[in-house]
């Protein structure tokens, strides 16, 4: 037996020693690139990344509805064409960033609006992974109400424990977009 952090199980679990899944390995590799200093306002895509400038403003609440301060947030996304990284690239999540929630549970990412996967199989989204002291590790995916792949059927398939957060982007006069929303963490062990 050995200890292994599993992204899909969202908790540290005692499991039989086994190779990390590709997604677990990517997560572990990405965490080695975390900057030493992280604030509540950070970047996912560099300012030079082609695409529609996009700002994500979020308030994170604990299960009782109080602001969740000091939560580490890891985010990653595709580029505007729906690609995470070039084939064979060492860094499979090229556009990624970290933030830490402030005393009011807020964080903000500056990025570009991601594209949906080539072929349109999945709506455009931003992955968010929260590492908390209260509730373990939890994941969410922000999708956009104006995405043509967010159909009535897609919404109906999402149950009460869905990881999806439906955000409504608003356009700014300069051509950029932004979203603002609130996420409530689930109680520890209730993933």
C-alpha positions in Angstrom: 0.0 0.0 0.0 1.1 3.6 -0.6 -0.2 7.1 -0.4 -1.3 8.6 -3.7 -3.1 11.9 -4.4 -5.9 11.2 -6.9 -7.4 14.0 -8.9 -10.5 12.1 -9.8 -11.2 10.9 -6.3 -10.4 14.5 -5.1 -8.9 13.3 -1.8 -5.7 11.8 -0.6 -6.5 8.1 -0.5 -4.7 4.9 0.6 -4.5 2.8 -2.5 -2.5 0.0 -3.9 0.7 1.2 -5.5 -0.1 1.8 -9.2 1.2 4.2 -11.8 -0.4 7.6 -11.8 -3.1 8.2 -14.5 -2.1 10.6 -17.2 -4.2 13.3 -15.7 -2.8 12.7 -12.2 0.7 12.8 -13.6 0.0 16.1 -15.5 -1.5 17.6 -12.3 1.6 16.6 -10.2 4.0 17.9 -12.9 2.1 21.2 -13.1 2.3 21.7 -9.4 6.1 21.7 -9.6 5.8 24.9 -11.7 3.7 26.8 -9.2 5.2 30.3 -8.5 6.6 30.9 -5.0 4.3 33.9 -4.5 0.6 33.7 -5.5 -2.0 36.3 -4.8 -5.8 36.5 -5.3 -5.4 38.1 -8.7 -3.3 36.1 -11.2 -3.1 35.1 -14.9 -3.8 31.8 -16.7 -2.9 32.9 -20.2 -0.1 35.5 -20.8 -1.2 38.9 -21.9 0.4 38.1 -25.4 -1.8 35.0 -25.9 -4.0 35.3 -29.0 -7.7 35.4 -28.2 -10.5 37.4 -26.6 -9.2 38.8 -23.3 -11.2 37.3 -20.5 -11.5 37.9 -16.8 -12.9 35.3 -14.3 -14.0 36.8 -11.0 -15.1 34.2 -8.4 -16.2 34.2 -4.8 -15.6 30.8 -3.1 -17.8 29.9 -0.1 -17.4 27.2 2.5 -20.2 24.7 3.0 -21.8 26.9 5.6 -21.9 29.9 3.1 -19.1 31.8 4.7 -16.2 33.2 2.5 -13.5 30.5 2.1 -10.2 32.4 2.7 -6.8 31.0 1.9 -7.9 28.4 -0.6 -5.4 27.6 -3.3 -6.9 27.6 -6.8 -5.3 25.9 -9.7 -6.8 26.6 -13.2 -6.0 25.4 -16.7 -7.6 25.7 -20.0 -7.3 25.4 -23.8 -6.1 28.1 -26.1 -8.6 29.8 -28.4 -8.5 26.9 -30.8 -9.4 24.3 -28.2 -5.8 22.9 -27.7 -4.1 22.4 -24.4 -0.6 22.1 -25.8 1.2 21.1 -29.0 1.4 17.3 -29.5 4.4 15.9 -27.7 4.9 19.0 -25.6 6.4 18.4 -22.2 3.9 20.7 -20.5 0.5 19.3 -21.4 -1.4 22.2 -19.8 0.3 25.2 -21.3 -2.2 27.8 -20.1 -2.4 27.5 -16.4 -2.3 29.6 -13.3 -2.6 29.6 -9.5 -4.4 32.0 -7.1 -5.2 32.1 -3.4 -8.6 33.3 -2.2 -8.5 36.6 -0.2 -10.3 37.1 3.2 -13.6 37.5 1.4 -13.1 34.2 -0.5 -12.5 36.0 -3.8 -10.0 35.3 -6.6 -9.6 36.6 -10.1 -7.9 35.2 -13.2 -7.0 37.2 -16.3 -6.8 35.0 -19.4 -8.3 34.5 -22.8 -11.6 32.9 -23.6 -10.9 29.2 -24.2 -12.1 27.4 -27.3 -14.0 24.1 -27.4 -12.1 21.0 -28.4 -11.5 20.5 -32.1 -14.5 18.8 -33.6 -16.8 20.4 -31.0 -17.1 17.4 -28.7 -17.1 19.4 -25.5 -18.1 23.0 -24.6 -15.3 25.5 -23.9 -14.4 25.4 -20.3 -11.9 26.3 -17.6 -10.8 23.7 -15.1 -10.6 24.9 -11.5 -9.1 22.8 -8.7 -9.5 24.0 -5.1 -7.2 22.8 -2.4 -8.8 23.6 1.0 -8.1 23.0 4.6 -11.8 22.6 5.3 -13.0 20.3 2.6 -10.1 18.5 0.8 -9.5 18.9 -2.9 -12.4 19.7 -5.1 -12.8 20.3 -8.8 -15.1 22.5 -10.9 -15.4 23.3 -14.6 -16.7 26.7 -15.7 -18.7 26.5 -18.9 -20.3 29.4 -20.7 -24.1 30.0 -21.1 -23.6 31.4 -24.6 -21.6 28.4 -25.9 -23.7 26.6 -28.6 -22.6 23.3 -27.1 -24.5 24.1 -23.8 -27.8 22.7 -25.0 -30.9 21.9 -23.0 -29.9 18.2 -23.1 -26.4 19.0 -21.8 -27.9 20.9 -18.8 -30.4 18.1 -18.2 -27.6 15.5 -18.0 -26.0 17.4 -15.1 -27.2 16.2 -11.8 -27.1 17.9 -8.3 -23.5 16.8 -7.9 -22.3 18.2 -11.2 -18.9 19.8 -11.3 -20.1 22.3 -13.9 -20.6 26.0 -13.1 -22.6 27.8 -15.8 -21.3 31.3 -16.2 -22.8 34.1 -18.3 -20.0 36.2 -20.0 -20.6 39.9 -20.4 -18.9 41.8 -23.3 -17.0 45.0 -22.5 -16.7 48.0 -24.9 -13.0 47.2 -25.6 -14.0 43.7 -26.9 -12.9 41.8 -23.8 -15.3 39.6 -21.8 -15.7 38.8 -18.1 -17.7 36.5 -15.8 -18.5 36.8 -12.1 -20.0 34.0 -10.1 -20.0 32.2 -6.7 -19.1 28.6 -6.0 -20.0 26.8 -2.7 -17.6 24.1 -1.7 -19.0 20.7 -0.7 -18.6 19.3 2.8 -15.5 17.2 3.3 -16.1 13.6 2.1 -19.2 14.7 0.1 -17.6 14.7 -3.3 
